[in-house]
């Protein structure tokens, strides 16, 4: 195995934290993966990985080498594309992960346009409200809304989306229409949303016209863990919700949901594209980044935050 292949194997072991997962991904015997890293360590004269029965982690020298390898892999991919006859030809599979509502309401309807421009491009679109591990799941790029917790990823900030408060007409008929957060303390319910990261119900949040942030717990009769169920429960009259406007604009237009307390909404939420370092030179990824940034732009709001 040549030195470049050893570098490639080492990068996968470092990212996946596992010789077995690397062997499966690269379709190589586990012994070959282990031998490649051992040979690399011997040639460089330093230990690159801490190995235990439970996990594999980088040494300080391993971290330094991995950063240089990312640059090398990116340069090699650029060279591979340098003399292609059709520089704009994009082909191959791109794996994307997105929140369920963005995948269903925004990305899927617009994909025919993208694929008509790049007919040899293949999109694998996974969608959930859980933040998957991009490296371990083999995901090239993910769309994230809200606070980011994985500092190992490259982040392309896209802007912010507005959150609104809304309820169904039937709910408002039974409980009355609140005009101020103080009204919520009397005979009002929220649909609970349990954060996928820790399972805790998110509190009701609003910013006053003066800009101060307020949090409090509204009683709930039902708690959900994904956006589809959250909106469905609101439509069923089970409580108030706070949701991105783009998620429910069609329901507001049809009268199936009604916006309430427009002056007392939660803070706008950041939207970003994230991807592992070694994916950053992919021409397929760059095409998707530009396409999605243009796709979501009409839904973004200006913010000073």
C-alpha positions as CSV (number, residue, x, y, z in Angstrom):
1,X,0.0,0.0,0.0
2,X,1.5,3.3,-1.0
3,X,1.9,6.3,1.3
4,X,-1.1,8.2,-0.2
5,X,-3.4,5.2,0.4
6,X,-2.1,5.0,4.0
7,X,-3.0,8.6,4.5
8,X,-6.5,8.0,3.2
9,X,-7.0,5.0,5.4
10,X,-5.7,6.9,8.5
11,X,-8.1,9.8,7.8
12,X,-11.1,7.4,7.8
13,X,-10.0,5.7,11.0
14,X,-9.6,9.1,12.6
15,X,-13.0,10.3,11.5
16,X,-14.9,7.1,12.3
17,X,-12.9,6.2,15.5
18,X,-12.9,2.6,14.5
19,X,-10.8,0.2,12.4
20,X,-13.8,-2.1,11.8
21,X,-16.0,0.7,10.5
22,X,-13.2,1.9,8.3
23,X,-12.7,-1.6,6.9
24,X,-16.4,-1.9,6.1
25,X,-16.5,1.6,4.5
26,X,-13.5,0.9,2.3
27,X,-14.3,-2.7,1.7
28,X,-10.9,-3.8,3.0
29,X,-9.9,-6.5,5.5
30,X,-9.6,-5.1,9.0
31,X,-6.1,-6.4,9.2
32,X,-5.1,-4.3,6.1
33,X,-6.5,-1.2,7.7
34,X,-4.6,-1.8,10.9
35,X,-1.4,-2.6,9.0
36,X,-1.7,0.6,7.0
37,X,-1.9,2.7,10.1
38,X,0.9,0.8,11.8
39,X,3.2,1.2,8.7
40,X,2.4,4.9,8.6
41,X,3.3,5.3,12.3
42,X,6.5,3.4,11.7
43,X,7.5,5.4,8.7
44,X,6.8,8.7,10.5
45,X,8.3,7.6,13.7
46,X,5.4,8.7,15.9
47,X,2.2,7.3,17.4
48,X,-0.8,8.7,15.6
49,X,-3.7,7.0,17.5
50,X,-4.6,6.1,21.0
51,X,-6.1,2.6,20.9
52,X,-8.3,1.0,23.6
53,X,-10.7,-1.8,23.5
54,X,-13.6,0.7,23.3
55,X,-12.4,3.5,21.1
56,X,-9.7,4.9,18.9
57,X,-8.7,8.6,19.3
58,X,-6.0,10.9,17.9
59,X,-2.8,11.8,19.5
60,X,-1.5,15.3,19.3
61,X,0.7,14.3,16.4
62,X,-2.2,12.5,14.8
63,X,-4.3,15.7,15.0
64,X,-1.6,17.7,13.3
65,X,-1.2,15.1,10.5
66,X,-4.9,14.8,9.9
67,X,-5.1,18.6,9.3
68,X,-2.4,18.3,6.6
69,X,-4.0,15.2,5.1
70,X,-7.3,17.1,4.6
71,X,-5.4,19.7,2.6
72,X,-3.7,17.0,0.6
73,X,-7.0,15.1,-0.2
74,X,-8.6,18.4,-1.3
75,X,-5.6,19.2,-3.6
76,X,-5.7,15.7,-5.2
77,X,-9.4,16.1,-5.9
78,X,-8.8,19.4,-7.6
79,X,-6.1,17.9,-9.7
80,X,-8.4,15.0,-10.7
81,X,-10.9,17.5,-12.1
82,X,-8.3,19.8,-13.7
83,X,-8.3,18.2,-17.2
84,X,-11.8,17.0,-17.4
85,X,-13.3,17.8,-20.8
86,X,-16.5,19.3,-19.3
87,X,-15.5,21.3,-16.3
88,X,-19.2,21.9,-15.5
89,X,-20.1,18.2,-15.7
90,X,-21.3,17.1,-12.2
91,X,-21.8,13.3,-11.6
92,X,-22.1,10.9,-8.8
93,X,-24.0,10.5,-5.5
94,X,-24.4,13.2,-2.9
95,X,-25.9,12.3,0.5
96,X,-27.8,15.1,2.2
97,X,-29.5,15.1,5.6
98,X,-32.2,17.7,6.4
99,X,-34.9,18.4,8.9
100,X,-38.1,16.6,7.9
101,X,-40.1,19.7,7.0
102,X,-37.3,21.3,5.0
103,X,-36.8,18.0,3.1
104,X,-40.5,17.5,2.3
105,X,-41.7,21.0,1.7
106,X,-38.6,22.8,0.3
107,X,-36.0,20.4,-1.1
108,X,-38.0,17.6,-2.6
109,X,-40.3,19.8,-4.7
110,X,-37.4,21.7,-6.1
111,X,-35.1,18.7,-6.9
112,X,-36.4,18.3,-10.5
113,X,-34.8,21.6,-11.4
114,X,-31.5,20.7,-9.9
115,X,-31.4,17.3,-11.5
116,X,-32.4,18.6,-14.9
117,X,-29.3,20.8,-14.8
118,X,-27.1,18.0,-13.7
119,X,-28.7,14.7,-15.0
120,X,-25.8,12.6,-13.8
121,X,-26.0,13.8,-10.3
122,X,-27.7,11.4,-7.7
123,X,-29.2,12.7,-4.5
124,X,-29.6,10.6,-1.4
125,X,-31.9,12.6,0.9
126,X,-32.4,11.5,4.5
127,X,-34.7,13.5,6.8
128,X,-35.4,13.5,10.5
129,X,-35.3,15.9,13.4
130,X,-32.3,14.1,14.9
131,X,-28.8,15.5,14.4
132,X,-27.0,12.5,12.9
133,X,-23.2,11.9,13.0
134,X,-22.3,13.0,9.5
135,X,-19.0,11.0,9.3
136,X,-20.3,7.8,10.8
137,X,-23.4,7.9,8.6
138,X,-21.5,8.8,5.5
139,X,-23.4,12.1,5.0
140,X,-21.8,14.6,2.7
141,X,-23.8,17.6,3.9
142,X,-26.5,18.5,6.4
143,X,-28.9,21.4,6.9
144,X,-29.2,22.4,10.5
145,X,-31.6,24.9,12.2
146,X,-30.8,26.3,15.6
147,X,-27.7,26.0,17.8
148,X,-24.9,23.8,16.5
149,X,-23.2,21.5,19.0
150,X,-20.6,19.7,16.8
151,X,-17.6,21.9,16.5
152,X,-15.7,19.5,14.3
153,X,-17.8,20.4,11.2
154,X,-17.3,23.1,8.6
155,X,-20.2,25.6,8.9
156,X,-21.7,27.7,6.2
157,X,-24.1,30.2,7.7
158,X,-27.1,31.0,5.5
159,X,-29.1,33.4,7.7
160,X,-32.1,33.2,10.0
161,X,-35.7,32.1,9.7
162,X,-38.6,33.7,11.6
163,X,-40.7,31.8,14.2
164,X,-44.3,32.6,14.8
165,X,-47.0,31.6,17.3
166,X,-50.2,29.9,16.0
167,X,-53.2,27.9,16.9
168,X,-56.2,26.2,15.1
169,X,-59.5,28.0,14.8
170,X,-61.1,25.3,17.0
171,X,-58.6,25.8,19.7
172,X,-59.2,29.5,19.7
173,X,-62.9,29.0,19.8
174,X,-62.6,26.9,22.9
175,X,-59.9,28.8,24.8
176,X,-60.1,32.4,23.4
177,X,-57.5,34.2,21.4
178,X,-54.5,35.5,23.5
179,X,-53.1,38.9,22.6
180,X,-50.3,39.1,25.2
181,X,-48.2,36.5,27.0
182,X,-50.0,37.3,30.2
183,X,-53.1,35.9,28.6
184,X,-51.5,32.5,28.4
185,X,-51.7,31.9,32.1
186,X,-55.4,31.5,31.9
187,X,-56.8,28.3,30.3
188,X,-54.2,27.9,27.6
189,X,-52.2,24.8,26.5
190,X,-49.1,24.3,24.4
191,X,-48.2,21.3,22.3
192,X,-45.0,20.1,23.9
193,X,-41.9,19.6,21.9
194,X,-39.2,17.4,23.3
195,X,-35.7,18.3,22.0
196,X,-34.1,15.4,20.2
197,X,-30.7,16.2,21.8
198,X,-31.8,15.8,25.5
199,X,-35.5,14.8,25.5
200,X,-36.5,17.9,27.5
201,X,-39.6,19.9,26.6
202,X,-38.6,23.2,25.1
203,X,-40.1,26.2,27.1
204,X,-42.4,28.8,25.6
205,X,-40.2,31.7,24.5
206,X,-40.9,35.3,23.4
207,X,-39.1,38.6,22.9
208,X,-41.0,41.6,24.2
209,X,-41.2,44.7,21.9
210,X,-38.3,46.1,24.0
211,X,-36.2,43.1,23.2
212,X,-36.0,41.2,26.4
213,X,-36.2,37.4,26.2
214,X,-38.7,35.6,28.4
215,X,-39.1,31.8,29.0
216,X,-41.9,30.0,30.8
217,X,-43.5,26.6,30.8
218,X,-47.1,26.3,29.4
219,X,-49.0,23.2,30.5
220,X,-49.2,20.5,27.8
221,X,-51.6,17.6,27.1
222,X,-49.4,16.0,24.5
223,X,-45.7,16.1,23.8
224,X,-44.0,15.2,20.4
225,X,-40.5,14.8,19.1
226,X,-40.8,15.8,15.5
227,X,-42.1,18.7,13.5
228,X,-44.7,16.8,11.5
229,X,-46.5,15.6,14.7
230,X,-46.0,19.1,16.3
231,X,-48.0,20.8,13.5
232,X,-50.5,17.9,13.3
233,X,-51.4,18.3,17.0
234,X,-51.8,22.0,16.6
235,X,-54.2,21.4,13.7
236,X,-56.1,19.0,15.9
237,X,-56.7,21.7,18.4
238,X,-54.4,20.3,21.1
239,X,-52.5,23.5,21.9
240,X,-50.4,26.4,20.7
241,X,-47.2,26.0,18.9
242,X,-44.1,28.1,18.0
243,X,-42.9,27.2,14.5
244,X,-40.9,28.5,11.5
245,X,-43.2,30.6,9.3
246,X,-42.3,28.7,6.2
247,X,-43.5,25.5,7.8
248,X,-47.1,26.7,8.1
249,X,-47.5,29.5,5.6
250,X,-49.8,27.4,3.4
251,X,-51.9,26.5,6.5
252,X,-52.1,30.2,7.4
253,X,-53.2,31.1,3.9
254,X,-55.9,28.4,3.9
255,X,-57.2,29.4,7.4
256,X,-56.4,26.0,8.9
257,X,-54.1,27.8,11.4
258,X,-54.2,31.3,12.7
259,X,-51.2,33.4,13.8
260,X,-51.4,34.9,17.3
261,X,-49.4,37.4,19.3
262,X,-47.2,38.6,16.4
263,X,-45.4,41.1,18.6
264,X,-44.3,38.3,21.1
265,X,-42.5,35.7,19.0
266,X,-39.4,33.6,19.8
267,X,-36.0,34.7,18.4
268,X,-35.2,34.0,14.8
269,X,-33.4,30.7,14.4
270,X,-30.0,30.4,12.5
271,X,-29.8,28.1,9.4
272,X,-26.6,26.6,8.3
273,X,-25.1,24.0,6.0
274,X,-22.6,21.8,7.7
275,X,-20.2,19.2,6.4
276,X,-17.0,17.3,7.4
277,X,-13.7,18.9,6.5
278,X,-12.8,16.3,3.9
279,X,-15.9,16.9,1.9
280,X,-15.2,20.6,1.4
281,X,-13.6,20.2,-2.1
282,X,-16.4,18.1,-3.6
283,X,-17.7,19.8,-6.7
284,X,-21.1,18.0,-6.2
285,X,-21.2,19.6,-2.7
286,X,-20.4,23.0,-4.0
287,X,-23.2,22.8,-6.6
288,X,-25.7,21.8,-3.9
289,X,-24.5,24.5,-1.5
290,X,-25.1,27.2,-4.1
291,X,-28.5,25.7,-5.1
292,X,-29.8,25.4,-1.6
293,X,-28.6,28.8,-0.5
294,X,-30.7,30.3,-3.4
295,X,-33.6,28.0,-2.6
296,X,-33.9,29.1,1.1
297,X,-33.1,32.8,0.5
298,X,-36.7,33.9,0.1
299,X,-37.6,32.3,3.5
300,X,-34.8,34.1,5.4
301,X,-35.2,37.3,7.5
302,X,-32.7,40.0,8.2
303,X,-31.5,40.1,11.7
304,X,-29.1,42.0,13.9
305,X,-28.4,39.1,16.1
